[in-house]
Amino acid sequence: TYRENQQSAQAMHSFSGAIGETLYIYGNAIKLLLEFEWPQRFLIFGLGLGYIELTLAALVSPSQEKPDLFIASLESNPQLSQRFQDWLFNDPLTLPSDFLKAYRNAQMQIEGQLGVLQIREKLAGLAQQKKWQLLGAYSQESVAQNLFHCILFDPYSPKTQPDLWSFESLRNILQTTCAPNAIFATYAANSTLK
């Protein structure tokens, strides 16, 4: 678990449950998009510990990767974004031990369950090729002029990100980011989103 602040501590709910949730909900959406052979344009709401991004890197094999592959990840917590980038691109041993342990465990579990190795390196390579971008909080401007074929919606919580949990916001997100053929996957549930 995280100890640095209350928001981070809450983010690390059941580790094995979070990996299972990611593979079941978001992994299946990724696989479905690959089966449909639609453009490989993914929008991820909520980087968190990068489970969805690592899963995506594992599932899009080099033989399936199309030239149009593009992944945009949105994260409103700058500390989570920076830590994940530090883990991907810098010496991971400089990270606080709880972050390093969480990232390594996520990588090992995802690689083990999907039978794919070196997903950290693959995701870093996608970033270097400008096929994956880590952006800040969602705004219409942050994803302007981009339509996505797979929306992986995993916002943190209604308490910390109320703007992503209202019916009006969700409708606006869908109207402005979804391509005509699109998959929307979420584990998020409250009375508004049900």
Helices and strands as residue ranges (DSSP letters): H 6-11, H 15-21, I 22-27, H 28-36, E 41-45, H 51-59, E 70-74, H 78-89, G 92-94, H 97-114, H 119-128, E 132-135, E 148-153, G 162-164, H 167-177, E 178-186
